[in-house]
Amino acid sequence: MKSNRTSKLQVHLLFWILYYLLEAYLDFYWSRYQFPDFKWQIRLQNTLILELGYFLIKMPLAYSLLHVYEKVHTRNFFKYLLYALIVVIAVLGHRLFTHYIIYPYIYEATETLDGKHPSGFINGFVAFNSFMDLIFMVGLVFGVEITRQKNLLKDQISQLKSEKLDQELTMLKAQINPHFLFNTLNNIYGMALKKADETPDVILQLSKIMRYNIYEAAEKRISIEKDIENIKDFIQIQKIRHHHLTVDLTIHLDNPSQEISPLILIQFVENAFKHGVSESLGETYINIDIQLRNGILTYFIENSKEEKPNEHSTKIGLKNIRRQLELLYPKHLLSVEDKSDRYIVKLIIGFHGTISH
């Protein structure tokens, strides 16, 4: 709210400065025909003074109408009647100031219609001139304020969309396989009972994964090199459980510091283990190929599976991944092939532009 008020104050202050300069220029230009005998310095001085005087009428008029427009909630007839009453009062004030102050005290002359015949305090012509001067100003003020409010609303909507996007991504990340930690701890417990030599290494790898998920994954972007390092640690831990597993990991990165959203790539690896390797009883394999060239990531995973796996086992996980990709990388290509004996995923992400099929 405070920033909104500051924005309104700044916009309106700038408007009134520019409006004052415009009106001063127009009146100064007009005065050389109305008062040709006055020196330009005197005409300029008079113009600057009288325009400040007009502000005593125009500003209350503008903000009274704005207040009615924004705050007064009543039937349209009474609202329009209130508009009309405010404008009539302003026109009378405009005429009073022009007829009884500007001409006799600033120009030291009698107000005339055509430079010859004196004008009364009010008649149709002078009232219309005052009305048009005031309505022109009111139109500008309303245009500025409505435009400011629309821009503010657009910014607020954009901010809400961004916050909603962040919340949704946070929720989606939180849906990553929660059983991994418990399974790994059980494996470490079994290794500890057997006093296996690799126990410290597994604990270290688990520690790195947890640190990554807690700290690194909280960032919007990380280097793809760090993301792949997390995948390697994950694979090493999974190999402890799956003794008949062969993993072929191929990596080529022409820019290891290329940033990517964390926890996107590893979800495909998790699915390969959870819905492929874990459901197979015999020899299993996972082939992973990660290529980054000229800002285009090509990510390929193929894993073996049983002839009749659980048909619905990957739907929730895959839906989660697709949603994240839609939010983070609208211009991506994802193909999934569910064959009888293997599962193939290919993902292409263009980091710097569009990608082609």
C-alpha positions in Angstrom: 0.0 0.0 0.0 2.8 2.4 0.8 4.5 1.9 -2.5 1.1 2.3 -4.2 0.7 5.7 -2.5 4.2 6.7 -3.4 3.7 5.8 -7.0 0.4 7.8 -7.2 2.1 10.8 -5.6 5.0 10.7 -8.0 2.8 10.2 -11.1 0.4 13.0 -10.1 3.2 15.4 -9.2 4.8 14.9 -12.6 1.4 15.4 -14.3 0.8 18.7 -12.6 4.3 20.0 -13.3 3.9 19.2 -17.0 0.3 20.5 -17.1 1.4 23.8 -15.5 4.2 24.2 -18.1 1.7 23.5 -20.9 -0.9 25.9 -19.7 1.7 28.6 -19.0 3.1 28.3 -22.5 -0.4 28.5 -24.1 -1.5 31.5 -22.0 1.8 33.3 -22.6 1.4 32.7 -26.3 -2.2 33.9 -26.2 -1.4 37.0 -24.1 0.7 38.6 -26.9 -2.5 39.0 -28.9 -4.7 40.0 -26.0 -2.2 42.4 -24.5 0.2 43.5 -27.3 1.4 46.5 -25.3 2.8 44.5 -22.4 6.5 43.6 -22.4 7.1 39.9 -22.7 8.7 39.8 -19.3 5.5 41.2 -17.7 3.4 38.8 -19.7 5.5 35.9 -18.6 5.3 36.9 -15.0 1.6 37.4 -15.1 1.1 34.0 -16.8 3.1 32.2 -14.2 1.1 33.8 -11.4 -2.4 33.3 -12.9 -1.7 29.7 -13.7 -0.8 29.0 -10.1 -4.0 30.7 -9.1 -6.0 28.5 -11.4 -4.6 25.5 -9.6 -6.6 26.5 -6.6 -9.7 25.7 -8.6 -8.5 22.9 -10.9 -6.9 20.7 -8.4 -9.8 20.5 -5.9 -12.1 19.9 -9.0 -10.0 17.1 -10.3 -9.7 15.3 -7.0 -13.3 15.8 -6.0 -14.4 14.1 -9.2 -11.9 11.4 -8.7 -13.1 10.8 -5.2 -16.7 10.5 -6.4 -15.6 8.2 -9.2 -13.6 5.8 -6.9 -15.3 6.1 -3.5 -18.9 7.1 -3.9 -21.2 4.1 -4.5 -24.7 5.2 -5.1 -27.2 5.1 -7.9 -26.0 6.5 -11.3 -28.5 9.4 -11.3 -27.3 10.8 -7.9 -23.7 10.2 -8.9 -24.1 12.1 -12.1 -25.9 14.8 -10.2 -23.0 15.1 -7.9 -20.6 15.3 -10.8 -22.6 18.2 -12.3 -22.8 20.0 -9.0 -19.0 19.9 -8.6 -18.4 21.1 -12.1 -20.9 24.0 -11.8 -19.2 25.1 -8.6 -15.8 24.9 -10.3 -17.0 26.9 -13.3 -18.3 29.6 -11.0 -15.0 29.7 -9.1 -13.1 29.8 -12.4 -15.2 32.8 -13.5 -14.8 34.6 -10.2 -11.0 34.2 -10.3 -10.8 35.3 -14.0 -13.3 38.2 -13.9 -12.5 39.7 -10.4 -8.8 38.9 -9.9 -6.9 38.1 -13.0 -8.1 41.0 -15.2 -8.4 43.8 -12.6 -5.4 42.9 -10.4 -3.0 41.0 -12.7 -3.6 42.5 -16.2 -5.1 45.8 -14.7 -7.7 45.7 -17.4 -11.4 45.0 -18.0 -12.3 41.5 -19.3 -13.6 41.7 -22.8 -15.1 39.3 -25.3 -13.4 40.6 -28.4 -10.9 43.0 -27.1 -13.4 45.9 -27.3 -16.7 45.1 -25.6 -16.6 44.3 -21.8 -17.7 40.9 -20.6 -19.9 40.4 -17.7 -19.2 38.1 -14.8 -21.0 35.3 -16.6 -22.7 34.7 -20.0 -22.9 31.7 -22.3 -19.6 32.3 -24.1 -17.3 32.9 -21.2 -19.0 30.1 -19.1 -18.4 27.7 -22.0 -14.7 28.8 -22.2 -14.3 28.1 -18.5 -16.1 24.8 -18.7 -13.9 23.6 -21.6 -10.7 24.7 -19.8 -11.8 22.7 -16.8 -13.1 19.6 -18.6 -9.9 19.4 -20.7 -7.9 19.3 -17.4 -10.2 16.8 -15.8 -10.0 14.5 -18.9 -6.2 14.5 -18.6 -6.2 13.8 -14.9 -8.7 10.9 -15.3 -6.6 9.5 -18.2 -3.4 9.6 -16.1 -5.0 8.1 -13.0 -6.9 5.3 -14.9 -3.7 4.4 -16.8 -1.7 4.3 -13.6 -4.3 2.1 -11.9 -4.4 -0.3 -14.9 -0.6 -0.5 -14.9 -0.6 -1.2 -11.2 -3.2 -3.9 -11.6 -1.1 -5.5 -14.4 1.9 -5.5 -12.1 -0.1 -7.0 -9.2 -1.5 -9.7 -11.5 1.9 -10.4 -12.8 3.3 -10.7 -9.3 0.5 -13.0 -8.2 1.1 -15.2 -11.2 4.8 -15.3 -10.4 4.1 -16.2 -6.7 1.6 -18.8 -7.8 4.2 -20.3 -10.2 6.8 -20.4 -7.4 4.3 -22.1 -5.0 3.3 -24.6 -7.6 6.9 -25.5 -8.4 7.7 -25.8 -4.7 4.8 -28.2 -4.3 5.8 -30.2 -7.4 9.4 -30.5 -6.2 8.1 -31.7 -2.8 6.4 -34.6 -4.6 9.7 -36.2 -5.5 10.0 -39.8 -4.3 9.9 -39.5 -0.5 10.9 -43.1 0.1 14.4 -42.7 -1.3 15.8 -41.5 2.1 14.3 -44.3 4.1 15.4 -47.0 1.7 18.9 -45.6 1.6 19.1 -45.4 5.4 17.9 -49.1 5.6 20.7 -50.0 3.2 23.3 -48.1 5.2 22.0 -49.9 8.4 22.4 -53.3 6.7 25.9 -52.3 5.5 26.9 -51.1 8.9 25.8 -54.4 10.5 28.0 -56.2 7.9 30.8 -53.7 8.5 31.1 -53.1 4.8 34.0 -51.0 3.7 31.9 -48.8 1.4 29.6 -47.7 4.2 31.4 -44.3 4.8 31.3 -43.5 1.0 27.6 -44.2 0.9 27.0 -42.0 3.9 29.0 -39.2 2.2 27.0 -39.6 -1.0 23.7 -39.5 0.9 24.9 -36.4 2.8 25.7 -34.7 -0.5 22.3 -35.6 -1.9 20.5 -34.3 1.1 22.5 -31.1 1.1 21.6 -30.6 -2.6 17.9 -31.2 -2.0 17.8 -28.8 1.0 20.1 -26.0 -0.2 20.8 -26.2 -3.9 17.3 -27.2 -4.9 15.9 -24.1 -3.2 17.6 -22.0 -5.9 15.7 -21.2 -9.0 18.7 -22.0 -11.2 21.9 -24.0 -10.7 24.7 -25.1 -13.0 23.9 -28.2 -15.0 27.3 -29.6 -13.8 26.0 -29.6 -10.2 22.7 -31.1 -11.2 24.5 -34.0 -13.0 26.8 -34.5 -10.0 23.7 -35.1 -7.9 22.5 -37.6 -10.4 25.8 -39.5 -10.2 25.5 -39.6 -6.4 22.0 -40.9 -6.7 23.0 -43.7 -9.1 25.9 -44.8 -6.9 23.6 -45.2 -3.9 21.0 -47.1 -6.0 23.6 -49.5 -7.2 24.0 -50.8 -3.7 20.4 -52.1 -3.8 20.5 -53.4 -7.4 23.4 -55.8 -7.8 22.3 -57.0 -11.3 22.2 -53.5 -12.7 24.3 -52.0 -15.5 24.3 -48.2 -15.8 25.8 -46.5 -18.8 26.1 -42.8 -18.3 27.4 -40.6 -21.2 27.9 -36.8 -20.6 29.1 -34.1 -23.0 28.7 -30.5 -21.9 30.2 -27.6 -24.0 29.1 -25.2 -21.2 29.1 -26.9 -17.7 28.0 -23.6 -16.1 24.8 -23.5 -18.1 22.0 -22.9 -15.6 19.0 -25.2 -15.2 16.2 -25.6 -12.8 17.2 -28.2 -10.1 15.5 -31.6 -9.7 14.2 -31.7 -13.3 16.6 -34.2 -14.8 16.9 -36.5 -11.8 13.2 -37.3 -11.8 13.5 -39.3 -15.0 16.4 -41.3 -13.4 14.2 -41.9 -10.4 11.4 -43.2 -12.6 13.9 -45.5 -14.4 14.8 -47.1 -11.1 11.4 -47.0 -9.5 9.3 -48.3 -12.4 11.9 -50.2 -14.3 14.7 -51.6 -12.4 12.9 -52.1 -9.1 10.1 -54.1 -10.8 12.6 -56.4 -12.6 14.0 -59.7 -11.2 16.8 -60.4 -13.6 19.6 -58.4 -15.3 18.6 -54.8 -15.8 20.1 -51.8 -17.4 19.8 -48.0 -17.6 21.4 -46.0 -20.4 21.6 -42.3 -19.9 23.0 -39.8 -22.4 23.2 -36.1 -21.6 24.4 -33.7 -24.3 24.6 -29.9 -24.1 25.6 -28.2 -27.3 25.1 -24.5 -28.3 22.5 -24.0 -25.6 20.4 -27.0 -26.5 20.1 -29.9 -24.0 19.4 -33.4 -25.3 18.6 -35.8 -22.5 18.0 -39.5 -23.3 17.2 -42.3 -20.9 16.4 -45.9 -21.7 15.8 -48.5 -19.1 14.8 -52.2 -19.1 11.5 -53.4 -17.6 9.4 -56.5 -17.2 7.0 -57.6 -19.9 3.9 -56.8 -17.7 4.7 -54.0 -15.3 2.2 -52.0 -13.4 0.5 -50.1 -16.2 -0.4 -47.1 -14.0 2.8 -46.9 -12.0 4.4 -43.9 -13.8 1.4 -41.8 -14.6 1.5 -39.6 -11.5 5.3 -39.0 -11.7 5.2 -38.3 -15.4 2.3 -35.9 -15.0 4.4 -34.1 -12.3 7.4 -33.8 -14.6 5.4 -32.6 -17.5 3.8 -29.9 -15.4 7.2 -28.7 -14.2 8.5 -28.5 -17.7 5.4 -26.6 -18.9 6.0 -24.0 -16.2 9.8 -23.7 -16.5 10.5 -24.4 -20.1 7.4 -23.8 -22.3 9.4 -24.4 -25.4 10.6 -28.0 -24.9 10.2 -31.4 -26.5 9.4 -34.5 -24.5 8.8 -37.9 -26.0 8.0 -41.0 -24.0 8.0 -44.5 -25.5 6.6 -47.3 -23.4 7.6 -50.5 -25.1 7.0 -54.1 -23.9 10.6 -54.6 -22.7 12.0 -51.1 -22.2 11.1 -47.5 -21.5 12.6 -44.6 -23.5 12.5 -40.9 -22.7 13.9 -38.1 -24.8 13.9 -34.5 -23.6 15.1 -31.5 -25.5 15.4 -28.0 -23.9 16.5 -24.9 -25.7 18.0 -22.5 -23.2 18.5 -19.6 -25.5 15.6 -19.8 -27.9 13.3 -22.1 -29.9 14.1 -25.7 -30.7 13.2 -27.8 -33.8 11.9 -31.3 -34.0 
